[in-house]
Amino acid sequence: MSGYGHEGDERTFAALPPARGVAFARTWWGLAWLKALEDTALDGQQLKAGRRHARAGAVGAVSVRPGRITAVVKDRDGTPYRSDVLVREFTEEEWDRLLDLAVDSAGHIAALLDREMPPHLVEDAAAAGLELLPGIGDLEPECGCEAWDHCPHTTALSYQVARLLDEDPFVLLLMRGRGERTLLDQLQERSASRAARGGRSRGDGDTPGADSTERGSTGGMPGVSAEEVYAEAFLLPPLPAPPAAPEAPGASPSLDTETDPAPGVDPAALEFLATDAAARAHRMLREALGAGAAVDGLSGAVVPGGGAPGGGGFDAAVPLLTVAQDAVRLAVESPLPWITARLTAGSDRTRGEMDLATRAWQGGGAAALAVLEEEWTPDAEALAWAAARLAEAWEDDERPVLRRSGGAWWTAVGTDAQVRLGEDGRWWPYLRSGARWSPAGLPDRDPATALAAAVAAGPTGAGG
């Protein structure tokens, strides 16, 4: 440790629960941390063992302070080892440069307060010679087992820290030398100082008084500079709580009137569409107010655990549904057989195809439907990535024999189970019933978990 950190800048996180079947990192900065670990470690077997330790919950409470993270990690036989990973702290001069970059954009500060690492801040820092995120060789291990490289214990600790970083990027800034409170205080002080200089950075070289003369020469009413407003943002009271979400959507209007409908207009079908639109709007409102499960506003699919399908929160760039996709969504929502029959015929599907499509939709919306109905052919890079994931998903003595039976489909030889890779990087379990493959459960980032779900569904679990 270089000693640049401030006194009291230390945080301790309780031991995290086991992480079986879930990814260690979802955010781009969490994944960058794992890439630094995996690029630094020389022995892939140690990485694999460390992942097992982390997934099993063998990592104790994690202490994070400037330049160092520490935890006690238990070996498979229960032997505890103190494990440390060292990260270079920034010097005072480097922090001075980084703080100047942060106050240059109110968006940087807002993103950090929202527990996100702003990519433009990372890019600006790199251009100024400051690497916020660690790279190859930047994670230095120290362990009581006396290994000279990353061992299973320091690797397990690093994987758990990726989970902490996902939730709070201030953890990374603390490793670099500043805790959250210290950092926010310094940002506030710097913003106020800059506002007092009329928005000029230190060293701009402007003539004293020139700015105030220009403001006074307009002859208008005195105002407050935008820089001052941004600088005082930390002092403003919090916004009031949002209003409570309604318990249920409003009733759709009745179209059963004495007036004959226009040619081609079916009042009952129109009422169904109005009811569906109201229900979707209600779900989206509850999600916006934090009162319900996350909902993909365009597809209407409920997303387990929050965020858009595939993780990462709502994405404004999600494409609108096609007519065929929306027909499946509406069929899932419809309790009326005659509406389902119309949707089936209108989307050019058979009844059996619609049954499979609605089952897929219930497991993951448009992404799940694409895995069922579209055979995606990955490029060479995606295939190499898939092969690596499949190779590391099982222990050598547990690995099933997999046969690639489609563009991105792998069937377990001797079984009726299959995993399909979606374009979002998730693995989808499928089960064969007769000549038909059916969705057999929810997707997972881990192919072993997805295949186990397909096997567990059994010959009758997926129907078909």
Secondary structure by P-SEA (a helix, b strand, c coil): cccccccccbbbbccccccccccccccaaaaaaaaaaaaacccaaaaaaaaaaaaaccccbbbbcccbbbbbbbcccccccbbbbbbbbbcaaaaaaaaaaaaccaaaaaaaaaccccaaaaaaaaaaccccccccccbbbbcccccccccaaaaaaaaaaaaaaaacaaaaaaaacccaaaaaaaaaaaaaaaaaacccccccccccaaaaaaaaaccccccccaaaaaaaccccccccccccccccccccccccccccccccccaaaaaaaaaaaaaaaaaaaaaaacccccccccccccccccccccccccccccccccaaaaaaaaaaacccaaaaaaaaaaacccaaaaaaaaaaaaaccaaaaaaacccccccaaaaaaaaaaaaacccccccccccccccccccccccccccccccccbbbbbbbcccbbbbcbbbbccaaaaaaaaaaaccccccc
